[in-house]
Amino acid sequence: MTNRTERIRARLTQLFSPSVLNVTDDSARHAGHAGASPEGETHYNVEIVSTAFAGKSRVEMQRAVNQALAPEFERGLHALSIKARAA
């Protein structure tokens, strides 16, 4: 089984074909906070640049990423910081 970072990267690549995609597990910085797990993989930062976001507002881009990762939220992803922009 792949880890969450790999699954996030694969899903976003599949749906948005980004020219830039950085996925960072930031869970260690949130140890002891609500939603944090001792195993990690709960808090992530995503930077994504894609032509798929052309003409979309910041809110629309963030909603699209959140919807794409809904299965990960169901599996324990707690927090996601998104920096998205159109290419």
N, C-alpha and C positions, 0 to 999 in steps of 0.2 A: 504494500500500500504506500502511496506517496504521502509526503507531508503536506500540510496546509499551504505552505508557501508555493510549492509546486502546483498544487491544484488551483490556487488563485491565479497564478501565472498562466496556466494552461487555459483556464476558462476565459480570462480576459483576452488572451491572444486569439482564441477561437472566435469570440464574438465581435471584437473590435479591431483586429489586425493592427495593433498599435505600432507606431514608429519609435516610441519610447515607452518602456514599461519597467518600472522599478517597484519591487515588492519587498518590504522590509518588516520582519517580525520585531515588533517593539514591545513584546510581552514582558521582558525582563525589567523594563522601566516601570511597569505597573504591578509588580509583585505586591501582594497584600491588598490591592484595590479590589473593588467590586468587580466581579466577572473574571478576575484573574485566576488562572489555574496553575498549580505548581509545575505542571508539565509544559507550560507555555502555550504558544500558538493561539492566543486569544486576542491580542491587540496588534493591528497591522497598519502600516502606512503604504499607500499606493500612489504612485505618480504615473499618469498615463496620458499619452498624446496620440490622438487618432483622427483620421479624416472622418470617421463615423460620427464625430461630435460636431461637425461643421453645422453652423446655424443653430446650435442648441445653447440654451442658457446654462449657467453654472449649476443651477438646481437640476435641470434636466440631465446633465452629464452625471452628476452625483447619483441621481435616482437610477439611471441606467446601470451604473457600476454596482450599486447596492442590490438591484434586482438580479443582476447576473450572479451575484454571490449569495443569494438567498439560501441555497443549500448549505453553504458554510456557516451562516448564522444559525441554521437549524442544528448544526453539528458542534456548536460551541464557540464560534467566532463571536467575540463580544463587542469589539470596537474597531472601527475602520476610519482612518483619516485619508481623505481622497483629495488629490490635486490633479484635476483633469482639465485638458484643453484640447482644442481642435488643432490639427496639423495644418 
